[in-house]
Amino acid sequence: MSSNLIKPSILSHSPKRRVIASHPILQPIGDYFFQEGIDFDKHEGIFGQIGPKSGVLQGAFAHRTCRGAAAGGARNWSYNSIEDWFRDGIRLSRAMTHKNALAELWWGGGKGVIARNSGVGLEEGDTPLQRRLVFEEYGLFISSLKGCYVTAEDVGTKDEDMSAIFSKTRFTTCIPPGFGGSGNPSSPTARGVVRALEAAFSHIGRKSLEGATIAVQGVGHVGSNFIQFLLEKRVKRIIACDVDPQKLQVAEKRFKEFYDGKIEFRLTKQNDHSLLFEDVDAVSPCGIGNILTPQTIKNIKTNIVCGAANNQLGDPAKDDKLLAERGIIYVPDFLANRMGIVNCADEQYGYIDDDPFIEKHLGDSWENSIYNCTKLILDKAKATKRTPQEIAVELAEQKSFVEHPIRGHRGIQIIESLIKKSN
């Protein structure tokens, strides 16, 4: 990857049905993902750099920009290989295309991916100044992409990081409220997942979440807010786990005073997915993705899986069918967790208390609200003997090719200009 902030390295799918690279060393990588055909889906642009001072691997993935600029959060995560880094960005950006289209936002699908176990600045023991440098570099990197990708807060990033990014680029959302932004989107995200879960309960004939037992995997910002909203819905019991003892301590402190005994918290090891196997009314993955695989699905006892985690299916083309074969209702994650992007995507239009633009996604009156959209997809899946994932992807794909009514397919024009400039 280039360390030049002005000319990031590029991979792009061309109309000639091949992947073109800005540097010969990248061509085999592009060819590999194109020929494999599992995750790569004619992505319009993949951009990367190694921070010139931090040495941290940073990327921006633009999947499809018909509806608008590629939009999606910047994930700060550890990766075991460069393939894992690429694959995460490729999958997540495609999921954002589906999420934004299904939510009928005028945005395309994109994702930022930062390898925190590369370079200096993001690991435990690094200083706040070193961390800020990484995100300032990332902001300059995003500016160099000329607006084809707009970043946001995501897993592993926080308000201070978004401030650092914002200091170097205008192409970001989830800006702290002090700078006129919408801040952390975890609360509305959690509200949206509750609405999707209520729709799934309604689909099987239950009137509400009252009296239900829910297993929650992950108690970070979204998971803990999700627990709060579940309690407000008068669920009977919650079993929650996390691999991070600090997050568990924060959650236990938050809920102990009022709900001691109603919630069971568990500290689990990495790759321990035993919580998914609890005999409960619903399982809600709210941490990492890639947890619904043949190895885990065969042991799941619940009837409903509905959570906030991205990319829950190990293989989206197969694992949804394994769930369906076992009679397990799976609510597609890009449907259930849409409120994160809905809350922050259009910050430039200002704010209204109880904003009708936001609230319509959480209500019952709009036909495309989370609740109604979930009901529609689950009902259609049952009637056609297909999976909810198949129905949701089909609807999202159709909507994702609708071009922005004013700007048209501007994102690809920007990407093509970047490619021309890099040659």
N, C-alpha and C positions, 0 to 999 in steps of 0.2 A: 504494500500500500504506500502511496505517496505521503510524504510528510509536508508537502506544500499545501498550505491552507487555501490558496487561491485556485489551485487545480487539483481537486480531489480525484482519486481513481474512480473509474466508472465501469460498470457492467450494464448493458442494456439489450433488451430483446428488439431485434430489427424486423421490419416488414418482410424481409427475405427468409424468415423462419430460422434465424440463428441468433446467437448471442455475440455481441461485439464488445470488446474490452478496450480500455484506454491504454493498456500496457500489455505487452506480450506475456508477461508472467501471470496475468490474470485470466488469459484465454482458456487454459485447461480447466480452471474452476468453473467458468461459465459454461463450457461445453459439458462438463460433468453433470451439473444440475439440470441442464437442458435435456440431455440424453436420458438421465435417470427418470425424469418426468413425474416424480412423486410430489414434490412441493412447489417447484418452479412452475409458474403459470403466466408466461408472457409478461413478466415484470418489466415495467417501462424503464426503470432505472435503479441501480444499486450503487451507492456511493460510499467510499470509505477513505479513511486516513489514519495514520499513526500520529498522535499529537506530537508536535515538534519539540516540546519541552517535557511533557509528561511521559511520552512513549505509550500512551493508552490507545488501544484499538477502538476506533469510533466509526459508526456507520449510520446511514440513512437509506431506507428501502422504500421505493415508490412502486406500488403494484399497479394500480389503475387510477387515472386522473380525469376520467370523463366528466364526473360530477363536480370536480374542483381540485384544488391542490391536494396532494397526498397528506393526510392528517393522521396522527397517532403519536402516542407517548414515546419517550426515550427510556428504554429499559437499561438499568445498570445491573449487570448480572455476571456471574462467573461461568466461563465456558471451558470445557475440557479440550476442545480442539477448534481450529478455524472452521471446520465443517459444521460444528454445532453452532458457532456464531452465525455463519451464513444461513443455516437452516432455520434458526430461530427468527431471524429478520425476514426471511422469505415467507415463512408460515404466518407470522404475526401481521405482516403488512397485508397479506391477502385476506386475513380475517378482518382487518380494519376496513377493507373495501366492502366486505359483506355487512359489517356492522353499520357503517355510515350510510350505505345504500338502503338497508332495511329500515333504518331510522329516518330515512328520507331527508338526510342532511345534504347540503350542497358541498360535499367534500369527497375527495377520493380516499384511497386506502394507503397508508404509509406507516412506518415504524422506525424508531431510532433504537440502535442496539450498541451498547457500550460494554466492553469486556473489562470488568473491574479487576480481574486478576492478571491484567497486562499493565506494564508500565508502573508509574508511581502516582499515588494520589487518592486511590479509592479503597485501599485495603486497610484493615485494622492497624492502627499505629501511625498511619499517615496523618499529616497535620491538616487543619481546616484550610490553610492557605494553599496547600498542595491540591486538596480536593477542589477548591474554587478554581484553580488554574485549569483543571481538566474540563470543567463545564464552561469556562470562558473560551477555551479552545473549541469546544463543541459548538458554542454560539457562533464563533467566527466561521466554523465549518458549515453550519446551517446557512449563514448569510451568503457563503460562496455558491450555494445551490440556487440562488436567485428566486426563491419562493416556490419551487416545485414541491417542497416538503415543509410542512409546519409541524413543529415538535410540541410536546406537552409533558406533563409529569406522569410518571409510571413507576413500576416496581423498582425500588432501589434509589429513587430520586425523591427529593423533598423541596420544600419552599425555598431554602437557601440556594439550592442548585438551580432552580428555575430563575432566581434573581440573577445568578451569575450568567446563565444563558441569555437572559433578557438584556444584560448589559452589553452584549455583543451582537444581538440580532433582534429584528422586529418579528421574525417568523417563528413565534412561539405563543402558546396559550398556557393556561394554568399558572399565570403570573400571580404572585402574591397580591392580596387585596390592597395592600399599601401602595402598589403601583397601578391600581385600577384593574386588576385581574380577578378571576373567579376563585383562585386558591386551590386547595386540595379537593379533588372531586370524589373522595371516598364516600362521603355521606349520601349524595344523590345516587352514586353507583349502588350502594347497599339498598337504598329504597327501591331501585328498579329491580333488583334481584328478588326482593320480597314480593313485588307485584307479579313477576314471572312465576314464582313459587305458588302464589295464590291461584293463578290461572291453571297451573298443573293440578293443584288440589281440586279445583272446580271441575276439571276434565274427568277426574275419577269419581266425582259425585260428592265431594266434601265441600261444605259451605264456607269454611274458613280454616285458618291455621290453629285456631284455639284447641288446646289439648294435645297438640302434636308433639312428637319427639324428633328433634332435628340434629344431625351430626354435621359439624362445621369444621372443615379442614383449613386452618390458617386463621390467625387472630390478629393480623396486621390492621392497617387503617380501615380497609373495607370489611374484613371479617369481624372486627370488634363493633363497628357500626351496624353491621348485619345482625349481630347478636342483640344489640339494643333494640332494633326494630322488631325482631322476633319476639322479644319479651313484651313489647308494647302490643303485639298481636295475641298475647296470652297463650303462648305455647307452654306445654307442660314441662318439658325438659330439653336441655341442650348439652350435647357432648362436643367439646371443642379441643382441638390440638394444634400444636405448632412445634417446629424444630428449633425455634429461637426462644431461649429461656427468658430473655428480656421482654419480648413481646407478650409472653404468657404472664409475667409479673405485672406488666401494665394492665392487661386485661383483667387479671384477678383483682387488682386494686380498684379498677373502675367499677366492677360489678359486685364485689363482695358485700358491701354495706347493705345493698337492697335485695340482692338475689342469691345470697349464700345458700347453697344446697340445691338450688335449681339448675346450676350449671356445673358440669364436671370438666375441669381442665386437665389436659394430658400433655406432657413433654414427650415428643417422639423423635426418633432418629431420622436422618436423611434417608429418603426412599422407603420409609416405613408407612405404608398406606393402609394399615389395619383399621383405621377409623372408617374407611369406606365399607367395611364388612359388618358394621354394627346393624343390628335388627331394629331399624328406626323407620319413621314415616318418610323421611327424605334425607338425602346426603347432599351437602352443599360444599363443593370444592371452592375455597376462596384463597388459595395460595398459589402453588406452582401448577403448571399445565402438564400434559403428557402423563396423566395418571389413570386414564381409562383405557386399559390395554387388555389383551386376552388373559394375561396373568391376574389382573385385578377383577375384571368383569365377572369371571367365573365364581368369585367369592362374594359378590355383592348381594345383599339380602333385601335392600329397600326396593320400593316400586318407583321412586322418583329420584333423579339426579338433576339438580338445578343449582348452579353456583356462579360466583363472580370470576373465577380463574379463567384466563385465556387458554385457548388450545388444549382443552381437557382431553380430547380424543387423541390417543397415540397415533392412530391411522384413521383420518376422517373418512376415508373411502370404505373402511371395513368395520371399525370398532363400533360405529353406530348400529350396524346390523347385528352385531353380537349382543348389544344391549337389548335391541328389539326382540331378538330370539328368546331372550330370558324374560320378556314381559316388563322390562324396565323402561320407564318413560324418561327420555333424555331431552332436556330443554337446551337447545344450542346456546353455547356461551355467548356468542356474538349478538344474540337476541336478549338474553337476560342481563348482560352487563353494559348495555348501550349508554346508560346515563352518565358514565364518566366522560365520554366524548360529547354527549349532548350538552352537558353542563358547561363545558369550556370552549367548545368549537367556535362559537360566535360571540366571543367576548367583545369584539369591535362594535357590536350593536348596542352595547350598554346593558344596564340592569334595571329590573323592576322587582319590587317585593312580590313574592308569590308569582313569579314570572309565568304568564300563561303559556309562553313557548316551552318552558321547562315542564310545567305541571301537566300539560296535555299528554305528555309521554307517560305520566304516572296515573292518569285518571282512567275513566271508563267510557267517556263520551266520544273521543277521537277513535276512528276505526283502526288507526295504526299505532295506538298506544301499546305499551309493552304487554299489558294484560290482554287486550283484544288480539294483538298479533300472535301472542303465544297460544291463545285459545284457537285461533284460526289454523295455525300450523299443526297443532296437536290433533284437532278434529279432522283436518285434511289428511294427515298421515294415517290416522285410523281408518278413514273411509277408503283410501287408496292402497292400504297395506304397504305403505312406504315408510321411511323413517322421518322423524321431525327434522333431522339434519339435512336430508335430501330435499325436503320441501323448502326449508329456510334458505338453503344455498341457491336453489332454483329461483326463488323470488328475489333474493339479493342480487344474483347475477343479472337478471333481467333489468333491475333498477340501476345497476352499476354502470350500464352502458348508456344511460340517458345523459346527454351532455348538458352542462351548465347553460341555463337559458340566456345568459348575457355573455359570458366569457368563452363558451364552447369548451373544446378540449385543449385548454391553454397549457396544462401541465406538461403534456407531451411536447409541445412547442418549446417550452423552456428546457426540457431535457435534451431535445435535439440540438438546441443552441449550445448547451454545455458540451455535448459530444463534439460538435463542430469546432468549438474553441479548444478542446483538449487535443485535437489531432494536429 
